[in-house]
């Protein structure tokens, strides 16, 4: 599995019955309850945002991200709770003297079209406001306060929401809550949990073209919470926005299956195996016009499996699954013929490769003796230690796995994974969770795309599973991602 992060292109917190704009605030305060500065008995706010999906769409269009082999593309909206770092903040007040909310649900909704017409999106501007209230005194002007759009009533200087606040929480007007498209709902028991909204169906609909012209999404309390009256306090939950000066910028995390586990030099009797075809143009991977077909031949040249359809695993890599071969005296040699291939309409010659069918015991160790755990050593290429890398680079990181204390005994099959993180003091902030390393006949590697990473110092750990043990090798690679301007 690999990931792609898509970041917000704009965001804002709109306040009920107020022209206040807080689009540039590094924190969104989603609140409900009594408002000391308001003439109304209760108030609430809603957070709106839009996503920059350009890089994600590019990867899908080029075939870097593919579902052709049956893998699912999943999308999760992630926002970090300002209170998630310290449990001592629970049941306390914020600097705005609002109590931290607990036991509530937040909904993720799509900003509706005008008259439900997908050709009429409600386009809105982020605004330049910072403060939630005008803090000017006498003739002093508070430059951090703004009532320019967007806000509760306006989308732009000339435009207004079809319904103030985007929708009505009492199910009246032109856009009642019941007419919204609710993407997901998340329960917050303690109020310090991070946002993890599932946007899989929503984003996949945008990627396949069945949903277009979406102008953004919003996060709000359930209408029943917003409508609560008689409260003597205000309650709120806070999350970092796209203007945070910390590493905790909100993003859409896309996970997809591009794992390569090539069995060409480990093809085993009685086991389902996978073979791959790799295509490069002067070192750059590319895709064929259509998926190739594959035949399997024995060492006499006789075809005994025909017409297997390969699938596109990622750009320049095609995968075919071979049913278990049984009843052969091993080791013996077979060949795989790849055909029916074209590039830009031009036919490509057939490709004939060989592989050796190995005994069953090569894959499975069955007997009276237990296995001792192994220790490993690693060498790397593709990223240098303490290297400064521009955030425009895509690096292929090779991992050479050897037995520990051995200089040349390379291992052909190891259950190895990597993870990526940054450090803040003694805290490790996860960027990418444990992910299997690709295995080909000649190397172990993974692709590291810096274009969706926030400039920072990064660390990579390696983890290997052996005889029931899981060993983690810390800080194997350290490097920095820097802005390219």
ABEGO torsion letter per residue (X at the ends): XBBBBBBBABBBBBBBGBABBAAABABBBBBBEBBAABABABBBBBBBBBBBAAAAAAAAAAGABBAAAGBBBBBBBBBBBAAAABAAABGBBBAAGBBBBBGBBBBBBBBBBBGGBAABBBBBBAEABABABBABBEABBBAABBABOBBAABABAABBBABBGGBBAAGBEABBAAABBBABBBBBAAGABBBBBBAAAAAAAAAAGABBGBAEBBBBBBAAAAABBGBABBBBBBBBBAABABAABBBBBBBBBABBBBAAAABBBGBBBBBBBBBBBGGBBBBBABBBBBBBBBAAGBBABBGBBBBBABBGBBBBBBBBBBGBBOBBBBBBBBBGBBBGGBBBBBBBBBBBBBBAAAABBBEABBBBBBBBBBBBBGBBBGBBBBAABBBBBBBBBBBBGBAABBBABBBBBBBBBBBBEABBBBABBBBBBBBBAABBBBBBBAAABBBBBBBBBBBBBBGGBBBBBBGABBBBBBBBX
